[in-house]
Amino acid sequence: MFEFALFQSAAGGPPAAMQFLLFGGMAALFYFLLIRPQQKARKEMEARLSTLKSGDEVILSSGLYATIDRVEEKFLWLKLGNTTVKAKRHAVVALASEPDSKSDSPS
């Protein structure tokens, strides 16, 4: 009797078109909430990295503040005090002169 009730509830499910619409809606939601904002942020970061020039103050992924000494295709020469170091462009997280929107809001 239990098996009969189990098979009966499975046969009375929603129509296939409704399942397809639900799946499509979830895919669209996933795209607009996760994938699209990430692509937009990546494009903005690539544009920011391509405009780096000598003399800009930057923040590195390690949290260090540095001044750009020389710019090469894939690398940057950075001044950290009296020391000059070589770093990849992708180590730059932000320009030090950019306003940080997260810290602008009062606590």
N, C-alpha and C positions, 0 to 999 in steps of 0.2 A: 504494500500500500504506500509506503514511504517513497519508493522508487517511482511509482506512478505519479505522485504529487510533484516530485522533482522534475520529471520530464514535462509535466503539464505547464509548470511555471516558465520553463525555458521556451516553450513554443509560443507563449503569449507575449513576447517581448516587443519592443518598439519596432516600427517599420525600418527597413534598411536605409531609406532616404533620411530619416531622422538621425540615425547613427552616423551617417556620412556628414550631415550638417554639424552635428556635435563635434566630430573629429576635426572638421575643417575650421570650426570656430575656435577650438583649442589650439590648433596650429597657428591661426592668425593672431591669437592672443599671445602665444609664445613668441612669435616674430616681433610684434610691436612692443612687448614689454622687456624682452631680453636681447634679441639679436640686433635689432635696428639701433637702439641706443649705444650698444657696444661698438658697432660699425661707425657711428657718428663720432664717438669719442676717439676712436683710433685714427680717423681721418683728421680730426682737429690736432691730435698729437703729432702726426706726421707733418702737417703743415707748420706747426710750431717748431719742430726739429729742423725743418728745411730753411727756416728763416734765422737760425742762430748765427751770430756774427761775433767777431772779436770785441771784447769789452763788455759783453752781456754778463750779468750776474745770474747764476743758475743754482738750482737746488738739485742735488744728486739723489738717487734712490737710497743711498746710505744715510741721507740726512745732512750731508755736508753742503755748505755754501761755497761756491767757487766762482772765479771770474775766468771767462774764456780768453785764452792767450792766442791760440791759432785754431783754425777750422780746417779739417780735411774731410774727404768724402765720407768715411765711416767712423772717424775718430775725432776727438777734440783734445786739445792741449789745454789743461786747466791750471790756473794759479791758485794754490792753497797756501796763503801766507807767502813765504819765501820759496816755496817748493812748486815746481811745475810737474804735473802728472798727465799721463795719457789715459783717456777713458773713451769708451764707446759712446756714440750719440744717444743710444737708448738708455744710458745711465741717467740722463737728464729727465727729471720728473716735471719740473716747472721752472719758469723764470722767476727770480727772486723779486722782481719789480711788479709781478702780476698780483692783483688783489685776490686774496683767498676768500671765496664766497662762503665757505664754511665757518670761518672765524669772524666774519662781519656781523653775524647775528649775535645779539646780546645773550649772555648766559643766564 
